[in-house]
Structures are given as structure tokens and as C-alpha cells.
Amino acid sequence: MRPNPAPGEDQRRESHCRTFKKGQRCIVCHKHDSQTAGAFRENASGERGMRDSSVQLDILADEIRTADAIVVVGAGFSFEAGMPLSGQLAPLVWHALDGHPEVRRVTCDALGVLPGHAKDVIGLDWAKLLVAFSSIAAAPDARKTFQQSFARLDHERSLACSTAHSALARLIHRGRVVQAISLNWDTLLEAAFRRQYGIDLNGETIRLRKPHGDCQRPDEDWVLPHEPGSIPDELVQRMTALAEERPRILVIAGYSERDGVVVDRLIRPLANRWRVFRIGLDVTGEGAIRRPAAEALAHIAERLCPEPEFPGWEYVSFGDQRGIAAAISGESLGPKDVDACPRLPYFASARRALDLLHTVEVAGGSGCGKSITAWQLGADFNREGWEVLRANPACTDPDLSRTAVTTRPLWKRVLVIDDTQRFPDRFAERLAERAGDRIKVIRTTTDFEGEGSSAIRLPAKEAVRALADAIRQRRAEVLPIVRRYDSQVGDGYHDIPLEQRITDAEKASTPWQFAYILRGG
């Protein structure tokens, strides 16, 4: 995140100031309580102010509903999620300087002070921090230390959910926000989008632009707080093209608009032509809505993007993969097992059918590996930027469910119906009829007799042989797992060799039976 220039820290400046007694100076925003906290209480915390801002949010939601939006976010947008404002970057600066004494010495010389620890030399003084940033920017190793330290912080913060970023992700996914521009370095929006939808935000087309730097690329030079903002010509051209198409709404959230370059090249050209709404606790000007970004975006998302998006369907994530232990233990296998489990025979045939016909049915008896094959197919497409959804047989309106999930998708979509016999008659078949270039349909069916002539059948015995071969190749990984179930299996003199147990298990009729015998029955 490239924080906005100090002094003045956008979104939650007043929340810091209110923690200080009157007359004290806030170390984050460099303002006195009498200058900020009193104004906050008077203008934003009263019942009338909340009521007025709620009305404004409803107006904004209605405007976005009819026109769509471009959203520009600044440092305040990520503050509540734990990312620092520019006045809070001092410890990271100290860390970078102390890790590179020669750069610290250059900074001390520029300040005209004796060498010392960066904390003692720089402290929280904003003017000194700007000098330090200038020294860091000129020293590649120190810059790398600073940026990588910030990227590590970003990684930690991105593991938790952020209300503001989750709401913006929903608005982007539904097409209500056609372009987001982040002046921050953090990856919280990308993490929220992947967490909710299982795909990269910019996987198919660029919907998020970050002209000031990106924690996903910490080795590239970011725009640091001592430097003017940067809006590249390519971004200006993109915004100009959108403006020439038709009017939209410009939403500015958590950004102070203090950087002349950003204002002149990005905000003012759009503000001269479109309606503008500004969100933050201390915003002023056209469309000012004095509410925290998280509350405001959540309100708008709830109005425009009610959940669930598709009744009867849920998005699938292939993150947090499990090991082979789940398969050996006989558990039901799903999206979290696609990496650990070997691909069974006829996987390639099923993939070819999806590529050519956009739909495939995988059939076979119970325990033959239909489900894991379906999820491995879905994972393959997910790696190529397709979102994956699975059907819930408890859906009360299957016709509405089928229509909603297949109508004009903004994102490439794979639909998985596991165990079609659990769904209403012809639900899966009718869904398959809607498959096409942007909709893939995967069905699994329990079919002991091979009645579905068009289905890809998984011969259970061939699946068992493939599984046995894979287990043999992963002996070191498998042996400790098997020993948890049967301590007689091992490499000791009186132990049963794992190879013997695999040979016995290979006589099984299905992969599930193979796993049962492998762990001792």
C-alpha cells in the first residue's frame, strides 16, 4: 500500500485523536484533539449525521445500480484491516535503516545530526521520515528491505477477512464496479476476491490497477511517500475510453486527494464529467459520505449484491490442500484433495470432452473415484482462471437455480453436480444443455450397469491399479500414515512390509476397498 502523504491520514484519523486527552498531539495524524476529535463528535457521531449518511449511501447504491462505478481507494480503505497509514510507517523505516548502516549514515548526514539508531534519529517526525524515505529510495538494498518487510506484513494481514475489501470484491464480481484503482501497495482486495470466488481478480481481464506498487512484486520499485504520485499514460487512456463510452459513478474511498498528480491525471478529468461520491470519516466536497469505508461498502454491497448470489450453489476453493492421509483413511474426497490423489484412468478423456463439448458425465460404481476425478477436472480449469461452483441438492427452486447460474456469466464458470441422482429429475441434463464457451458442466453419476452410454466410465479395477502404483512411488510418505492404523506394517525384522500390504490391497474391487485393506481392514 502506498499511504497518502502526511499530515492527514484519511479514513480513521479521528479515531486515533479521540484516544488522546485534549491538547495532546496524536502521533499518527499529527493533529491536536481540539482540532479533530471535537469536529468528529460534532459532525459524524450524532444520530442525525448517521441518518443522513445512510440516506446518502442509499442514493449512491441506486446511482451505481443504474450507471456502474469506478472506485479509487487510498490508505484509509485498508486501515481497519490492519495496514498502516503513512504516519505509522516509521518502525518499518527504522528497520530498513538499521539494517543498512551506510544508508542510515547518509540519512544522518542529510539531517545534519550525529549517527545513531534510526529510532533515535528519525523518531516520528514526518519531515525526517521524508528524508529517510529519500535515502531508502536511492539505495536498492535498503529499498528492498523496506518493501519486503511491508510485503510480509501484508501477507499476514491478507490471511484475515476484511469487511471493506470483501464488499468491494462482491461489487467487482457482480459487475457493479467495472474498474478499481488502488493507490495502496497491499493485496487485501486480491486476497478477498480469491477467498470468495477461488480465482484471481485480474485473471481474465484487468479490473484492478495499482499504479503506486504492489506487494505481489516487492522487487519492483514502488512509489514511496516522499515522491509525487504516479498515474501512467496507459491508465489515463483506459479511464478516457471508459468516459467516452457513457457516464459512470466515481467513488473515492479512504483517500485524501492531496496528491496533485493523482488529482490532475485521474480524479479531476472524471469528476468534471461524472457524479462523485467520497467515503471516509473526514471527507468533504461533492458527494461526501462521512462513514468508515467498511460500513459504507458493506451497505452498498448488501443493497446491490445480496447473498447468496446463486441460490443452491456455492463457490469452491482449491486452497489449503490436504495430504494423502485423507484418501488412505477412507474419508470422502473433495476439492481439498485434488493435489494429493493420483489422477485415475480416463481423466484425459474427460478433460478432452470438456474442452470440445463443454460438458462431461463421469460414471461408475460407488467408491470408484468419480468425485475426485470431477474435482481434479474442476481444479484444472480453476488454474486457468475459471471459477468453480458446486450444486446443493437441497435447493428449493432448481429451475431458478439453473437459470441464474448460467445466464450471461461475467466470469468463466465450471459447474459441478456430484451424484446427479441426489438432484431432481433431469436437473443435471438440463444444466448440461446450457454449457458453452463460458460455462462448463461436470456431472458424476453412480451407474453400476453402464446404462449411460455417453458417459466417461471409470473402471474400478483400473483405478485400483493406478492407485497402487502411485502409493508405491510415495512409500516414504505413505508408510507413517499406514503405521498409525496398523503398527505391524513397517521395515522391522518382524514387520509386514508395506509392499506386501499394497499387493494385498491391489486385489480390491474399488479404490475405497483398496484404502480399507491398506490400513489394515
Secondary structure, 3 states (H helix, E strand, C coil): CCCCCCCCCHHHHHHHHCCCCCCCECCCCCCEHHHHHHHHHHHCCCHHHHHHHHHHHHHHHHHHHHHCEEEEECHHHHHCCCCCCHHHCHHHHHHHHHCCHHHHHHHHHHHCCCCCCHHHHHCCCHHHHHHHHHHHHHCHHHHHHHHHHHHHHHHHHHCCCCHHHHHHHHHHHCCCEEEEEECCCCCHHHHHHHHHHCCCCCCCCCCEECCCCCCCCCCCCCCCCCCCCCCCHHHHHHHHHHHHHCCCEEEEECCCCCCHHHHHHHHHHHHCCCEEEEECCCCCCCCEECCCHHHHHHHHHHHHCCCCCCCCEEECCCCCCCCCHHHHCCCCCCHHHCCCCCCCCCHHHHHHHHHHHCEEEEEECCCCCHHHHHHHHHHHHHHCCCEEEEECCCCCCHHHHHHHHHCCCCCCEEEEECCHHHCCCCHHHHHHCCCECCEEEEEEEECCCCCCCCCEECCHHHHHHHHHHHHHHCHHHHHHHHHHHCCCECCCCCCECHHHHHHHHCCCCCHHHHHHHHCCC
